[in-house]
Amino acid sequence: MVMPQSTLESLLFFLILSLVASYIVNLKYSSKLKIQK
């Protein structure tokens, strides 16, 4: 049986993971722009 709590935890984990990934991508893009300048 799939517990709703585990589903919520997995959803939270996925949300945090996507936020961290976007943050890292933004850092890389900003560093690339700084290097180009």
DSSP file (Angstrom, degrees, kcal/mol; ACC not computed):
  #  RESIDUE AA STRUCTURE BP1 BP2  ACC     N-H-->O    O-->H-N    N-H-->O    O-->H-N    TCO  KAPPA ALPHA  PHI   PSI    X-CA   Y-CA   Z-CA
    1    1 A M              0   0    0      0, 0.0     2,-0.7     0, 0.0     0, 0.0   0.000 360.0 360.0 360.0 142.2    0.0    0.0    0.0
    2    2 A V        -     0   0    0      4,-0.0     3,-0.0     3,-0.0     0, 0.0  -0.819 360.0-144.4 -94.5 119.2    1.2    3.5   -0.8
    3    3 A M     >  -     0   0    0     -2,-0.7     4,-1.8     1,-0.1     5,-0.1  -0.612  10.6-135.8 -82.4 140.8    1.0    5.8    2.2
    4    4 A P  H  > S+     0   0    0      0, 0.0     4,-2.6     0, 0.0     5,-0.2   0.831 104.7  59.5 -63.1 -31.1    0.1    9.5    1.6
    5    5 A Q  H  > S+     0   0    0      2,-0.2     4,-2.6     1,-0.2     5,-0.2   0.939 105.3  46.6 -64.1 -45.8    2.9   10.6    4.0
    6    6 A S  H  > S+     0   0    0      1,-0.2     4,-2.5     2,-0.2    -1,-0.2   0.882 112.0  52.1 -63.7 -37.0    5.6    8.9    1.9
    7    7 A T  H  X S+     0   0    0     -4,-1.8     4,-2.3     2,-0.2    -1,-0.2   0.918 110.3  47.8 -64.6 -42.0    4.0   10.4   -1.3
    8    8 A L  H  X S+     0   0    0     -4,-2.6     4,-2.7     2,-0.2    -2,-0.2   0.913 111.5  50.7 -63.6 -42.1    4.1   13.9    0.3
    9    9 A E  H  X S+     0   0    0     -4,-2.6     4,-2.6     1,-0.2    -2,-0.2   0.916 110.9  48.0 -62.7 -42.6    7.7   13.3    1.4
   10   10 A S  H  X S+     0   0    0     -4,-2.5     4,-2.5     2,-0.2    -1,-0.2   0.892 111.9  50.3 -65.6 -38.4    8.7   12.3   -2.1
   11   11 A L  H  X S+     0   0    0     -4,-2.3     4,-2.5     2,-0.2    -2,-0.2   0.924 111.7  47.5 -64.8 -43.5    6.9   15.3   -3.6
   12   12 A L  H  X S+     0   0    0     -4,-2.7     4,-2.7     2,-0.2     5,-0.2   0.919 111.7  50.8 -62.0 -43.3    8.7   17.6   -1.1
   13   13 A F  H  X S+     0   0    0     -4,-2.6     4,-2.5     1,-0.2    -2,-0.2   0.912 111.4  47.7 -61.0 -43.5   12.1   15.9   -1.9
   14   14 A F  H  X S+     0   0    0     -4,-2.5     4,-2.4     2,-0.2    -1,-0.2   0.901 111.9  50.2 -64.4 -41.0   11.4   16.4   -5.7
   15   15 A L  H  X S+     0   0    0     -4,-2.5     4,-2.2     2,-0.2    -2,-0.2   0.934 113.0  45.3 -63.4 -46.4   10.5   20.1   -5.1
   16   16 A I  H  X S+     0   0    0     -4,-2.7     4,-2.7     1,-0.2     5,-0.2   0.902 112.1  52.8 -63.5 -40.8   13.6   20.8   -3.1
   17   17 A L  H  X S+     0   0    0     -4,-2.5     4,-2.4    -5,-0.2    -1,-0.2   0.916 110.1  47.2 -62.4 -43.2   15.8   18.9   -5.6
   18   18 A S  H  X S+     0   0    0     -4,-2.4     4,-2.5     2,-0.2    -1,-0.2   0.887 111.7  51.3 -66.1 -38.0   14.4   21.0   -8.5
   19   19 A L  H  X S+     0   0    0     -4,-2.2     4,-2.2     2,-0.2    -2,-0.2   0.931 111.7  46.5 -63.9 -44.8   14.9   24.2   -6.5
   20   20 A V  H  X S+     0   0    0     -4,-2.7     4,-2.5     2,-0.2    -2,-0.2   0.905 112.1  51.5 -63.4 -41.3   18.5   23.3   -5.8
   21   21 A A  H  X S+     0   0    0     -4,-2.4     4,-2.5     1,-0.2    -2,-0.2   0.931 110.9  46.8 -62.6 -45.7   19.1   22.4   -9.4
   22   22 A S  H  X S+     0   0    0     -4,-2.5     4,-2.4     1,-0.2    -1,-0.2   0.880 111.5  52.7 -64.1 -36.9   17.7   25.7  -10.7
   23   23 A Y  H  X S+     0   0    0     -4,-2.2     4,-2.1     2,-0.2    -2,-0.2   0.918 110.6  46.7 -63.9 -43.3   19.8   27.6   -8.1
   24   24 A I  H  X S+     0   0    0     -4,-2.5     4,-2.5     2,-0.2    -2,-0.2   0.905 111.8  51.1 -65.3 -41.6   23.0   25.8   -9.3
   25   25 A V  H  X S+     0   0    0     -4,-2.5     4,-2.7     1,-0.2    -2,-0.2   0.911 109.6  50.6 -62.6 -41.6   22.1   26.5  -12.9
   26   26 A N  H  X S+     0   0    0     -4,-2.4     4,-2.7     1,-0.2    -1,-0.2   0.911 110.1  49.9 -63.0 -41.3   21.6   30.2  -12.1
   27   27 A L  H  X S+     0   0    0     -4,-2.1     4,-2.5     2,-0.2    -2,-0.2   0.928 111.8  48.0 -62.0 -44.8   25.0   30.3  -10.3
   28   28 A K  H  X S+     0   0    0     -4,-2.5     4,-2.4     1,-0.2    -2,-0.2   0.918 113.0  47.9 -62.9 -43.6   26.7   28.6  -13.3
   29   29 A Y  H  X S+     0   0    0     -4,-2.7     4,-2.5     2,-0.2    -1,-0.2   0.919 112.5  48.5 -64.5 -42.7   25.0   31.1  -15.8
   30   30 A S  H  X S+     0   0    0     -4,-2.7     4,-2.4     1,-0.2    -1,-0.2   0.901 112.0  49.1 -64.6 -40.0   25.9   34.1  -13.7
   31   31 A S  H  X S+     0   0    0     -4,-2.5     4,-2.4     2,-0.2    -1,-0.2   0.897 110.9  50.5 -66.3 -39.0   29.6   32.9  -13.4
   32   32 A K  H  X S+     0   0    0     -4,-2.4     4,-2.4     2,-0.2    -2,-0.2   0.920 110.9  48.7 -64.4 -42.6   29.7   32.3  -17.2
   33   33 A L  H  X S+     0   0    0     -4,-2.5     4,-2.1     1,-0.2    -2,-0.2   0.911 111.7  49.7 -63.3 -41.1   28.3   35.9  -17.8
   34   34 A K  H  < S+     0   0    0     -4,-2.4    -1,-0.2     1,-0.2    -2,-0.2   0.904 110.6  49.8 -64.0 -40.4   30.9   37.3  -15.4
   35   35 A I  H  < S+     0   0    0     -4,-2.4    -1,-0.2     1,-0.2    -2,-0.2   0.907 109.1  52.0 -65.5 -40.6   33.7   35.4  -17.1
   36   36 A Q  H  <        0   0    0     -4,-2.4    -1,-0.2     1,-0.3    -2,-0.2   0.895 360.0 360.0 -62.8 -39.1   32.5   36.7  -20.5
   37   37 A K     <        0   0    0     -4,-2.1    -1,-0.3    -5,-0.2    -2,-0.2   0.509 360.0 360.0 -70.2 360.0   32.6   40.3  -19.2
